[in-house]
Amino acid sequence: MPTRPVWAEISRSRLLANWKTLRNAAPADADVLAVVKADAYGHGAAACAPLLEDAGAKWFGVTCVAEAIALRQVCPEARILIMSGLWQGEAEPILHYSLTSQVWEPFHFDLLEDAARRRGLGARSVAVHLEVDTGMSRQGVRSLDLLKALLARCRADSPVYIEGVMTHFSAPEVLDADETRAQMARFAAALEVIAEHGIRPAWIHAGNSATIFVPDHVRVLGEMAQRCGARLMLRPGLALYGYLPRFVPELAVGGLKPVLAWKTRVVSLRTIEANESAGYNMTFRAVRRTRLALIPVGYADGFNRSLSNCGHALVRGAKLPIAGRVSMDQTILDVTGVSEVEIGDEVALIGEQGNERITAYDLADAAGTIPYEVTCAIGARVPRLLVD
């Protein structure tokens, strides 16, 4: 049982309410894949995924085979999509654990076909989702010539068959982005080539959390799916955990709420005089008699060092500044403005106290990053506790 006073609370009720909001925002005839990669964006996939499955989620997205195997232990019946392809030695566990991989390289097909034949599997026994690179230049089939070559491999007697076709938008959170429209057009062209080869995928999917909240994007993708005789699938990630793309008015989608609260406690207090310093390299120097509170959390826990002298935490309902450098295992707060602070007081790094709140967006803005990194960075030594 962990005794160190640093923990993250994961709200069941908020996670399930967010799922319901997203499910209701998506078209009724579309499927919704819950992205739980990177340990559910730092929230704990083993805790979050079964709750989502019980609420109706049938598809989950993970990064790699290792994440997929861990998820299979807690979601034995779910469809699990490996979203970063596969590597040598991973085809066998993909088949053993009934996983589904995104593919785009010829060697992906080689690995899966060889593993299937060693197992004596017959035609159309290994489902894959083919990724098309429409502009991310990251992963996916980039040229139509390579696309045609891969499609030619999907003969009727091949164990590998294309169950889904997908792409990833480079800027889905930008309303009316020219690049997103261009990517939509490239995706449509690729789907036409796939149809010309007689391949009828069961699903097509694209985008991320932002896509669900752009009706025109959903409409166009739905029309593409309809032309292919496929179902549309949407892939929310960050929104599941309570963070909206910034262009989406909160009330317009029912108000998603952050699922994770990151907490610690005051473990020591001291007072320094004017002109005394605190923390490494003396980057904080008191301008008056100053009361300092020590909290046992640092960059080894994922509390970004860039928050030094600019971040805040909540204590007794007040937003109080970080004093000095965030160190590996500890951080100092200036609590001069709240005289009642005592050892043992709860501190919220992410969360709510009274009328104040700090979100992953707030930490991201202060650290010059994005909320995805904030929650994913919370270290494994911070236990995740399901609440409510």
C-alpha positions in Angstrom: 0.0 0.0 0.0 1.7 3.3 -1.1 2.2 5.7 1.9 3.9 8.5 0.1 1.4 11.4 -0.1 1.2 11.8 -3.8 -1.6 10.3 -5.8 -4.0 10.8 -8.7 -7.7 10.4 -8.4 -9.6 9.0 -11.4 -13.3 9.9 -11.4 -15.5 7.0 -12.6 -18.6 9.3 -12.9 -16.8 11.9 -15.0 -15.2 9.3 -17.3 -18.6 7.7 -18.0 -20.3 11.1 -18.4 -17.6 12.1 -20.9 -18.1 8.8 -22.8 -21.8 9.4 -23.0 -21.3 13.0 -24.2 -19.0 11.8 -27.0 -21.2 8.9 -27.9 -24.2 11.2 -28.2 -22.2 13.7 -30.2 -21.2 11.1 -32.8 -23.8 10.0 -35.4 -26.0 7.1 -34.2 -24.8 4.9 -37.0 -21.1 5.5 -36.3 -18.9 3.5 -34.0 -16.7 5.2 -31.5 -13.2 3.8 -30.7 -11.9 4.8 -27.2 -8.3 5.7 -27.4 -6.5 4.4 -24.3 -2.9 4.4 -25.5 -0.2 5.7 -23.3 -1.9 4.1 -20.3 -5.1 6.0 -21.1 -3.2 9.3 -21.4 -1.8 8.7 -18.0 -5.1 7.9 -16.4 -4.6 4.1 -16.1 -5.9 2.0 -19.0 -6.5 -1.0 -16.8 -8.9 1.0 -14.7 -10.5 3.1 -17.4 -11.0 0.6 -20.2 -13.3 -1.8 -18.3 -15.5 1.0 -17.2 -15.8 2.2 -20.8 -16.4 -1.3 -22.1 -19.3 -1.7 -19.6 -20.7 1.6 -20.9 -20.7 0.2 -24.4 -17.3 0.8 -25.9 -16.4 -2.1 -28.2 -13.2 -0.8 -29.8 -10.1 0.5 -28.0 -6.9 2.1 -29.5 -3.5 1.5 -28.1 0.0 2.3 -29.2 1.8 -1.1 -29.3 1.6 -4.8 -28.8 2.7 -4.6 -25.2 -0.1 -2.1 -24.4 -2.6 -4.3 -26.2 -1.6 -7.5 -24.3 -2.0 -5.6 -21.0 -5.4 -4.3 -22.1 -6.5 -7.8 -23.2 -6.1 -9.0 -19.6 -8.9 -6.7 -18.4 -11.0 -6.5 -21.6 -11.1 -10.1 -22.9 -13.8 -9.5 -25.5 -13.0 -6.0 -26.8 -11.6 -5.2 -30.2 -8.1 -3.7 -29.7 -6.5 -1.7 -32.5 -2.7 -1.3 -32.4 -2.2 2.2 -33.8 1.5 2.3 -34.4 1.9 -0.8 -36.5 4.0 -3.9 -35.7 7.6 -4.9 -35.6 9.6 -8.2 -35.7 8.4 -10.7 -33.2 5.0 -9.1 -32.7 2.9 -10.9 -35.3 2.6 -14.1 -33.2 1.2 -12.3 -30.1 -1.1 -10.3 -32.3 -2.7 -13.5 -33.5 -2.5 -15.2 -30.1 -4.3 -12.4 -28.4 -6.7 -11.6 -31.2 -5.4 -8.1 -31.7 -5.8 -5.9 -34.8 -2.9 -3.9 -36.2 -2.8 -0.9 -38.4 -0.5 -1.6 -41.4 1.1 0.4 -44.2 4.5 -1.2 -44.8 5.0 -4.3 -47.0 6.9 -6.0 -44.1 3.8 -5.6 -41.9 2.0 -7.9 -44.4 5.0 -10.2 -44.5 5.1 -10.6 -40.8 1.4 -11.3 -40.4 1.1 -13.6 -43.4 4.1 -15.7 -42.2 2.7 -16.0 -38.7 -0.7 -16.9 -40.0 0.6 -19.7 -42.2 2.8 -21.1 -39.4 -0.4 -21.4 -37.4 -2.2 -23.0 -40.3 -4.8 -20.2 -40.6 -6.9 -20.0 -43.7 -7.9 -17.2 -46.0 -9.2 -13.9 -44.5 -8.3 -14.9 -41.0 -6.2 -11.9 -40.0 -7.9 -8.5 -40.0 -5.9 -5.3 -40.5 -6.6 -1.6 -40.8 -4.7 0.0 -43.6 -3.5 3.5 -42.9 -3.3 6.1 -45.7 -0.8 9.0 -45.3 -2.9 12.0 -46.4 -0.5 14.6 -45.1 1.0 13.8 -41.7 4.1 12.3 -43.3 4.4 10.1 -40.3 3.0 6.7 -40.9 0.7 5.3 -43.6 0.8 4.5 -47.3 2.0 7.6 -49.0 2.0 6.9 -52.7 -0.8 5.4 -54.8 1.7 3.0 -56.5 2.5 1.5 -53.1 -1.1 1.4 -52.2 -1.9 -0.5 -55.3 1.0 -2.9 -54.6 -0.3 -3.6 -51.1 -3.9 -4.1 -52.3 -2.6 -6.6 -54.9 -1.4 -8.7 -52.0 -4.8 -9.0 -50.6 -5.8 -11.9 -52.8 -8.8 -14.1 -51.9 -6.5 -16.8 -50.5 -4.4 -14.5 -48.4 -4.8 -14.8 -44.6 -4.6 -11.0 -44.3 -7.6 -8.9 -45.2 -8.3 -5.2 -45.0 -11.1 -4.8 -42.5 -10.6 -1.0 -42.0 -9.1 2.0 -43.8 -8.0 5.0 -41.8 -6.0 8.2 -41.9 -4.9 10.8 -39.4 -5.4 14.6 -39.8 -2.5 16.9 -39.1 -4.7 19.8 -37.8 -8.2 18.5 -37.0 -8.6 21.1 -34.3 -8.3 24.0 -36.7 -11.8 24.9 -38.0 -12.1 25.0 -41.8 -8.4 24.3 -42.2 -7.4 24.1 -45.9 -5.0 21.2 -45.1 -7.8 19.2 -43.5 -9.9 19.6 -46.6 -7.0 18.6 -48.7 -6.4 15.5 -46.5 -10.1 14.6 -46.9 -9.7 14.8 -50.7 -6.6 12.6 -50.6 -8.4 10.1 -48.4 -11.4 10.0 -50.7 -9.0 9.3 -53.7 -7.3 6.5 -51.8 -10.7 5.0 -51.0 -11.7 5.1 -54.7 -8.5 3.1 -55.6 -9.3 0.6 -52.8 -12.8 0.2 -54.2 -11.4 -0.3 -57.7 -9.5 -3.3 -56.4 -12.7 -4.9 -55.1 -12.0 -4.3 -51.4 -14.9 -3.4 -49.2 -13.7 -2.4 -45.8 -16.1 -2.7 -42.9 -14.9 0.6 -41.3 -13.3 3.8 -42.3 -12.0 6.2 -39.7 -10.1 9.4 -39.3 -9.4 12.3 -37.0 -9.4 12.5 -33.2 -11.4 14.2 -30.4 -11.7 17.4 -32.4 -13.3 15.6 -35.4 -16.4 14.7 -33.5 -17.2 18.3 -32.8 -16.8 19.5 -36.4 -20.1 18.6 -38.1 -18.8 19.1 -41.7 -15.9 16.8 -41.1 -18.2 14.1 -39.7 -20.6 14.5 -42.6 -17.9 14.2 -45.2 -16.4 11.2 -43.5 -19.8 9.6 -43.2 -20.5 10.1 -46.9 -17.1 8.5 -47.7 -18.0 5.5 -45.5 -21.5 5.2 -47.1 -19.9 5.2 -50.6 -17.7 2.3 -49.5 -20.5 0.4 -47.9 -18.6 0.8 -44.6 -19.4 2.1 -41.2 -17.8 5.3 -40.0 -15.6 5.1 -36.8 -14.5 8.1 -34.8 -11.5 8.0 -32.4 -11.8 10.4 -29.4 -8.8 10.4 -27.1 -8.2 13.5 -25.0 -11.9 14.4 -24.8 -12.6 11.1 -23.0 -10.5 12.4 -20.2 -12.3 15.8 -20.0 -10.4 18.1 -22.2 -12.0 19.8 -25.2 -10.3 21.1 -28.3 -10.1 24.8 -27.5 -12.3 26.0 -30.3 -15.3 24.0 -29.0 -17.7 26.0 -26.7 -18.0 23.9 -23.6 -21.8 24.3 -23.3 -22.3 23.2 -26.9 -21.2 19.7 -26.0 -22.6 19.3 -22.5 -19.4 20.2 -20.6 -16.8 17.5 -20.5 -15.1 17.4 -17.2 -11.5 16.5 -16.3 -11.3 12.9 -15.1 -8.0 13.1 -13.3 -7.1 15.1 -10.1 -3.5 15.1 -9.1 -2.9 15.6 -5.4 -0.3 15.7 -2.7 0.1 17.1 0.9 2.2 19.7 2.7 4.9 17.8 4.4 7.0 20.6 5.9 6.7 24.4 6.6 9.3 27.1 7.3 9.7 30.8 7.2 12.5 32.7 5.5 13.5 36.3 5.8 13.7 38.9 3.1 16.6 38.3 0.7 16.9 34.7 1.6 16.6 32.2 -1.3 14.8 28.9 -1.8 15.5 25.9 -4.1 18.4 25.1 -6.5 20.5 27.9 -7.9 18.7 30.5 -5.8 16.2 31.4 -8.5 13.7 32.4 -5.9 14.7 35.2 -3.5 12.2 36.4 -0.9 11.3 40.1 -1.1 9.6 39.9 2.4 9.3 37.6 5.2 8.0 34.5 3.4 6.3 31.3 4.5 7.2 28.2 2.4 5.5 24.8 2.1 7.2 21.7 0.9 5.3 19.2 -1.2 6.8 15.8 -2.1 6.4 15.9 -5.8 8.9 16.8 -8.6 9.9 16.2 -12.1 10.5 12.5 -11.5 6.8 12.3 -10.9 6.1 14.2 -14.1 5.6 17.6 -12.6 7.3 19.6 -15.3 10.5 21.5 -14.3 9.4 24.3 -16.6 6.8 25.2 -13.9 9.7 26.5 -11.8 8.8 30.0 -10.5 5.7 30.2 -12.7 3.4 27.3 -11.9 0.8 27.2 -9.1 -1.0 24.7 -6.9 -4.2 24.8 -4.8 -4.0 24.9 -1.0 -7.0 25.7 1.2 -8.9 26.9 -1.9 -6.2 29.4 -2.9 -4.0 29.3 -6.0 -0.4 29.7 -4.6 2.8 30.1 -6.6 5.8 27.8 -6.9 8.8 29.2 -5.3 12.1 28.3 -7.0 13.0 25.4 -9.1 10.9 22.2 -9.3 13.4 19.5 -8.2 13.4 15.8 -8.8 11.2 14.8 -5.9 10.1 18.0 -4.2 8.6 21.4 -4.9 8.3 24.5 -2.8 5.2 26.7 -2.6 5.0 30.3 -1.4 2.0 30.1 1.1 2.6 33.5 2.7 -0.9 34.7 1.6 -2.7 31.9 3.5 -1.6 31.9 7.1 -3.7 28.9 8.0 -1.7 26.4 5.9 -0.6 23.4 8.0 1.4 20.3 7.6 -0.9 17.6 6.2 -3.1 20.0 4.1 -4.2 18.6 0.8 -2.6 20.2 -2.3 -4.1 20.0 -5.8 -1.7 20.1 -8.7 -4.6 19.4 -11.0 -8.0 19.6 -9.6 -10.5 21.9 -7.8 -10.7 23.5 -4.4 -13.5 25.8 -3.5 -13.9 28.3 -6.4 -10.4 27.7 -7.8 -9.2 25.0 -10.2 -6.1 24.0 -12.1 -6.4 22.0 -15.3 -3.9 20.1 -17.5 -4.4 23.0 -19.9 -3.2 25.4 -17.2 -0.1 23.4 -16.5 0.5 23.0 -20.2 0.3 26.7 -20.8 2.7 27.5 -18.0 5.2 24.9 -19.2 4.9 25.7 -22.9 3.5 22.3 -23.9 0.1 20.6 -24.5 -2.3 18.9 -22.0 -1.6 15.5 -23.6 2.0 15.7 -22.4 0.9 16.9 -18.9 -1.3 13.8 -18.1 0.9 11.3 -20.0 4.0 12.5 -18.0 2.5 11.7 -14.6 4.9 9.0 -13.5 4.2 5.3 -12.6 5.2 6.0 -9.0 2.1 8.1 -8.6 -0.7 5.6 -7.8 -4.0 6.1 -9.7 -7.1 5.7 -7.4 -10.6 5.2 -8.7 -13.1 7.4 -6.9 -16.8 8.1 -6.9 
